[in-house]
């Protein structure tokens, strides 16, 4: 592996030799080598064992010519230490056993102390950095306060976010208290990852797209701003709000050196609405990897054309890679992006 810093250069909107690419959820079940380890351990056990974290973090960057690694963890892990009891069920994703819905329950949530509670993550980051030996950058990450709150309040994934919105619209003081507690946690969590060696951090706001712009402004923006203001600025940060094309200007106002885009908006339209002031990351539909080579190539060409060789484009999927995609199509994508974007 040759030293490669085109991902970090693109985050800073500096010129690159070709467009960098990494894939959200690039460590995971679509890789046989991941499934082999996963057959012996639970997902949580894997997350909490630094040797396994190092192995699965490196699997995708060994297999493909990716331009960044992302630490293997989950956005829900820190919640355990705030008193949220959850498990990952086989088919339904995360299940929280004690959803938080009242002011009393929010007040009871404990303060998170990363060094005490999640030393395993910091150790994993240091070990991965050692293995990567400066050749590829490592990304750290966290969930955004809305997305974490939606899990805590609903008790799992949700379609209509009824309990979350009920708290927001009916008990705004309770909502704001919960957001404050989560933002305090996230700032410490990400800054500790940066201290341990993360060279960029991504904030995943996977479910905030269910809100209208005025709700985002009132219930999210002040908290999201405080989050980004609190981050260690020695490394770039990425702000990814999924399904949130209608909120892009507000997402930018909240903060982010790089704004993540899903596939529901054309990349040039999105970038233009950001006045080309930030870098952008995206935005291939993850399901495109089920298509023919010809289809994948057409989609990649289109995205690259819309990016127009401007400084500050990081190629990515518009959401996490799906567990059943043909792995050879992921490889095809990575090579194709580099080949077609050579400057
Ligand atoms: O990108 C990477 O490779 C790093 C690892 C990573 C995981 N989760 C591992 C994981 C990252 C960045 C995440 C973030 C995450 N986790 C998000 C935000 C990104 C997004 O997809 O919107 C969310 C919403 C979660 C919560 C979560 N974790 C869900 C809904 C699920 C179940 C659905 C699923 O994909 O199975 C998880 C489990 C999870 N997180 C797995 C992995 C590899 C699957 C665990 C397994 O092997 O069974």
Boltz pocket constraint, residues with backbone or C-beta under 6 A from the ligand:
constraints:
  - pocket:
      binder: B
      contacts: [[A, 23], [A, 24], [A, 25], [A, 26], [A, 27], [A, 28], [A, 29], [A, 38], [A, 43], [A, 70], [A, 71], [A, 72], [A, 73], [A, 74], [A, 75], [A, 76], [A, 88], [A, 92], [A, 93], [A, 94], [A, 141], [A, 157], [A, 204], [A, 206], [A, 242], [A, 319], [A, 320]]
      max_distance: 6.0
